[in-house]
Amino acid sequence: MPQLADALVAASERSVEFPDGGGIGPIDIRIERGESVLLLGASGSGKSTLLRMIHGAVPHAFAARATGRMWLAGRDVDEMEVAQAADIVGVLPQDPETGVCLPIVADEVAFPLENLAVAREEIGPRMRGALEQAGASEWAERDTTALSGGQLQRVALAAALVTAPQLVLLDEPASMLDGAGIDVVRDALGHANAASIATVLVEHRLDELAGDGGLGALPRRWIVLSEDGVVAHDGTGEDIAAQRGRELIALGCWLPVDAELDALLGTSGGMRDPRTMPALRAAGRDGRAEQATTTGAGSVGRRHFAEAAPEHGAGVSLTAHGLFVAPGGARAEPVLRGVDLELRAGECVALLGGNGEGKSTLLRALAGVVPPRQGEVTGPRPGLVFQNPEHQFVATTVRSELAHGLGDEASAAVDEALGRFGLSHLADHDPHRLSGGQMRRLSIAAMLLHNRAHLLADEPGFGLDRLTSVHVMRALRRSAQEGRGVMFSSHDLRAVAGHADRVVLLSDGEIVVDATPLELLRDEEALGRARLRPSRLLRELAAVVGDQTELRAVLHGLDDLALGASATVPVLEAGEDVRG
């Protein structure tokens, strides 16, 4: 025990069990001072819970029964309050909105320093330095309630770094960020590493965070949680990706593109292997041929709940005319200015733009949640999936949330929705106690059950693992193919290229591009204006594919290989080290 207590973070047989029966562990880990760790696992495997265990929020702030031992900087976590870790740990939560206390950005970032009784003359310079490091200096005097989700993530990053902690816990810091924001997170991780600050990172957007640096740009050590919430693998990222890459994909983990391609295609070196591009295009052709034989004009097939034809306003467009929207009130500057937009039945449209450009505002205005200052929206009222799904939950169980507003005859559809979105085992759980990815799946499934003519989804891929993301995006696309108009906002260009028919790009409150995903990927000026950073995979595909149909087919083929891995790879065994 004394040797474990010498580490910055150490756990011995640490388990937690929540009142609803969920939990994780037993966990045995040791993290040294200055060490960088990437924490991987499927949605719901307990990644966020483990971060909360490290700094004591579980079990002190979240009701849970804890067993085993956990130490932080030599202190027993069970014997210290969460506030007593404030000088050791900086935390960036999965939903930064939940941690915001004060109305002004500068005050929010200065608050941790005030709690630690830092000298008054030091607070201002340190607050400004943290905002600069997070790329958020221009928002210092802004109202925190007026910021977008991505902007709040940068402010939360500044607040996590401002105390110069020994350890920073980052729960999906890039989930809602544009390309410029991801650059900031990458730089912040590099700065922490150079300053010998330990980091534990949970992140799904690994390919974008790694950038062209690949595995070498990510934390060297990887810890993988199994679906049961125990440590399945612990070792270097290079060794785990090479030896267990296919198992990680089967578990639902996102991997940098080179590691993913090697695991699925059997290549060596990912995009650098000359066999990779021909294999990808062949997978796309195979997928198109299979689709043609199974979904031809004479094929009916089994209809799923998400594929039922919309009942209300079918075939009628949802249209915005001259939309000016200022969600901050009468004195606020408009976020949207003169927007004209038509969402037609049967199409799937991606809404893109940098952080703060008005994507969420436009979706809320189209849904009638935010009234426009000028202009109008016409057409049947659409369904809306919020960026923060817990904001729309009204029931006390997952099953009743899905059934809300539906008649008794919908019970079979509810059961199918539970199964299709991987929620059956959570049917009697409180929606607010789910993981972020599970909440996302529930909110989308619930809205699809209502069969509205149009469906709007704000960041539907946020917080989802690799496999669940594919299922959710395909459900949205199927919904469009069955006659709905579907619009979703996203920073994930791979999901956009694989599922959208059109891309609408917002900049400075106006629509500046309305094109196909392939046309956007080939428009460097528009990409730069929107602070979008296509991955190497998308850049190289855009250069060689013949048209949008082939681009989508190739990406669908890659997704099919990932789904196939989940059907052929055995479940991960716990307690195995993979070390270089």
HUKAKA-V488334 format. One record per residue. RES is the residue in one small letter. PSI is psi in degrees with one decimal (999 if undefined). Layout:
RES:PSI  RES:PSI
This chain:
m:-44.7  p:-38.7  q:-38.1  l:-41.5  a:-15.8  d:-20.2  a:164.1  l:-45.3  v:134.1  a:140.8  a:137.7  s:112.6  e:38.0  r:124.9  s:151.2  v:144.0  e:127.2  f:161.9  p:-28.6  d:2.3  g:-14.5  g:169.3  g:-179.2  i:162.9  g:175.5  p:143.7  i:132.7  d:111.3  i:161.0  r:125.9  i:126.1  e:163.6  r:133.4  g:0.1  e:144.0  s:130.1  v:136.7  l:124.1  l:119.8  l:158.4  g:161.8  a:163.0  s:127.3  g:2.7  s:-14.4  g:18.4  k:-50.6  s:-37.0  t:-42.2  l:-39.7  l:-41.7  r:-31.4  m:-37.4  i:-42.0  h:8.5  g:-3.6  a:-34.7  v:114.1  p:5.5  h:-40.4  a:-18.1  f:124.5  a:120.4  a:154.6  r:119.7  a:139.9  t:167.1  g:-166.6  r:146.0  m:130.6  w:145.5  l:116.0  a:42.2  g:-1.5  r:141.2  d:118.7  v:-32.3  d:-20.3  e:10.0  m:146.3  e:159.2  v:-39.7  a:-25.3  q:-11.4  a:0.4  a:-27.5  d:-4.4  i:-39.3  v:135.6  g:135.4  v:127.7  l:105.3  p:163.2  q:-41.3  d:97.6  p:-22.8  e:-30.1  t:-20.1  g:-2.8  v:126.8  c:-34.9  l:154.8  p:-22.6  i:136.5  v:-48.2  a:-41.2  d:-37.5  e:-42.7  v:-31.7  a:-21.7  f:-45.9  p:-34.1  l:-39.5  e:-38.4  n:-28.7  l:7.8  a:38.9  v:143.5  a:138.1  r:-41.6  e:-16.1  e:-23.9  i:-47.6  g:-53.6  p:-40.3  r:-36.9  m:-46.1  r:-36.9  g:-39.9  a:-40.3  l:-39.5  e:-42.5  q:-33.7  a:3.3  g:32.9  a:16.3  s:-36.4  e:-12.1  w:10.2  a:-38.8  e:8.8  r:154.4  d:128.6  t:-27.4  t:-13.9  a:0.2  l:151.6  s:170.5  g:-42.1  g:-38.3  q:-39.4  l:-35.6  q:-39.5  r:-38.8  v:-42.4  a:-35.2  l:-43.1  a:-43.3  a:-30.9  a:-26.7  l:-17.3  v:-26.9  t:0.9  a:57.6  p:167.5  q:-23.7  l:135.5  v:126.9  l:119.8  l:113.8  d:97.5  e:59.4  p:-18.7  a:6.4  s:-35.2  m:19.6  l:148.6  d:-177.2  g:-40.9  a:-37.5  g:-38.2  i:-37.6  d:-40.2  v:-45.2  v:-42.8  r:-43.4  d:-38.6  a:-39.6  l:-40.2  g:-40.8  h:-43.0  a:-42.7  n:-43.1  a:-30.0  a:9.5  s:32.3  i:125.9  a:145.8  t:142.0  v:118.4  l:129.7  v:126.9  e:134.0  h:-31.5  r:56.9  l:-37.9  d:-40.8  e:-36.9  l:-39.4  a:-33.9  g:-153.5  d:-9.4  g:-14.7  g:-146.2  l:-33.9  g:-17.8  a:-1.8  l:163.8  p:142.0  r:-37.1  r:134.1  w:136.2  i:125.5  v:125.3  l:137.0  s:174.4  e:-22.5  d:1.4  g:30.9  v:162.2  v:115.4  a:-40.8  h:147.8  d:111.6  g:-163.1  t:147.3  g:-37.9  e:-45.2  d:-42.5  i:-43.0  a:-41.4  a:-40.7  q:-27.1  r:15.3  g:-45.1  r:-35.6  e:-39.1  l:-41.6  i:-41.3  a:-32.1  l:-21.0  g:5.7  c:141.0  w:143.0  l:155.0  p:148.6  v:-39.5  d:-42.6  a:-39.0  e:-45.0  l:-42.3  d:-39.1  a:-37.4  l:-31.2  l:-12.6  g:20.5  t:179.5  s:112.0  g:7.1  g:-122.6  m:-19.2  r:-18.3  d:124.9  p:-15.9  r:-14.5  t:-53.2  m:-44.9  p:-38.0  a:-39.6  l:-45.2  r:-32.8  a:-40.3  a:-36.6  g:-42.0  r:-39.6  d:-41.2  g:-39.4  r:-39.4  a:-42.5  e:-40.1  q:-38.3  a:-34.0  t:-18.5  t:-15.5  t:34.5  g:179.0  a:-31.0  g:0.8  s:129.0  v:-54.3  g:177.4  r:127.5  r:134.0  h:165.6  f:-34.6  a:-4.8  e:3.0  a:142.4  a:141.7  p:146.1  e:-30.1  h:120.4  g:23.6  a:136.0  g:-9.4  v:134.0  s:155.6  l:121.3  t:135.6  a:133.6  h:115.0  g:46.5  l:120.0  f:123.9  v:129.6  a:88.1  p:-12.9  g:-0.4  g:-175.2  a:-31.0  r:-7.6  a:148.1  e:140.8  p:136.2  v:-33.9  l:138.5  r:107.2  g:38.0  v:127.5  d:127.9  l:140.4  e:125.5  l:111.0  r:154.2  a:138.2  g:4.3  e:152.4  c:116.8  v:132.2  a:133.6  l:116.3  l:163.5  g:159.7  g:169.4  n:133.4  g:6.3  e:-8.3  g:17.0  k:-51.9  s:-37.5  t:-43.2  l:-43.7  l:-42.4  r:-35.6  a:-41.2  l:-31.7  a:-5.6  g:9.9  v:-37.1  v:118.7  p:140.4  p:150.7  r:-37.2  q:161.1  g:-176.8  e:160.9  v:129.1  t:153.9  g:172.1  p:143.1  r:128.0  p:168.1  g:148.8  l:127.4  v:116.6  f:156.5  q:-36.6  n:95.5  p:-29.6  e:-17.9  h:-17.0  q:1.0  f:137.2  v:-8.9  a:172.8  t:-8.4  t:159.5  v:-43.7  r:-45.3  s:-26.9  e:-43.0  l:-35.4  a:-8.5  h:127.2  g:-0.2  l:159.3  g:175.1  d:-26.7  e:-8.0  a:3.6  s:-38.4  a:-40.2  a:-36.2  v:-43.7  d:-41.3  e:-38.9  a:-41.0  l:-45.5  g:-42.3  r:-32.0  f:16.3  g:38.1  l:2.9  s:-41.9  h:-7.1  l:11.5  a:-35.4  d:10.5  h:156.5  d:124.9  p:-33.1  h:-9.6  r:8.6  l:164.8  s:167.3  g:-43.6  g:-37.6  q:-39.3  m:-42.3  r:-46.2  r:-40.8  l:-44.6  s:-38.7  i:-43.6  a:-41.7  a:-41.6  m:-35.5  l:-30.8  l:-19.0  h:-4.4  n:44.0  r:159.6  a:-26.7  h:145.7  l:127.1  l:133.9  a:123.2  d:107.7  e:60.0  p:-20.4  g:-3.5  f:124.2  g:5.7  l:144.2  d:176.0  r:-48.9  l:-40.9  t:-36.0  s:-42.9  v:-47.1  h:-42.2  v:-45.8  m:-35.5  r:-33.5  a:-40.2  l:-42.5  r:-41.6  r:-37.9  s:-39.9  a:-40.8  q:-24.6  e:5.4  g:-4.3  r:157.4  g:127.1  v:130.3  m:131.4  f:140.5  s:151.1  s:153.4  h:-0.7  d:97.2  l:-26.3  r:-42.5  a:-38.7  v:-49.2  a:-29.4  g:-15.1  h:-17.2  a:143.6  d:-36.8  r:155.9  v:127.6  v:122.8  l:122.7  l:138.5  s:129.8  d:37.2  g:8.2  e:158.8  i:119.3  v:-16.9  v:135.8  d:98.8  a:-177.5  t:159.1  p:-39.4  l:-40.8  e:-39.4  l:-44.2  l:-24.9  r:1.1  d:88.6  e:-34.8  e:-45.7  a:-39.3  l:-43.7  g:-39.1  r:-34.5  a:5.5  r:41.0  l:140.0  r:89.2  p:142.5  s:167.5  r:-39.2  l:-49.4  l:-38.5  r:-44.6  e:-35.3  l:-42.4  a:-27.3  a:-19.8  v:-24.3  v:155.1  g:-33.5  d:-179.7  q:-36.0  t:-42.1  e:-39.0  l:-48.2  r:-40.5  a:-40.4  v:-45.5  l:-36.7  h:-38.0  g:-39.9  l:-41.1  d:-39.5  d:-37.8  l:-39.0  a:-43.0  l:-36.1  g:-35.3  a:-37.2  s:-21.2  a:-13.2  t:-12.9  v:134.2  p:159.6  v:142.0  l:140.5  e:144.2  a:158.5  g:19.9  e:129.1  d:142.7  v:98.4  r:144.4  g:999
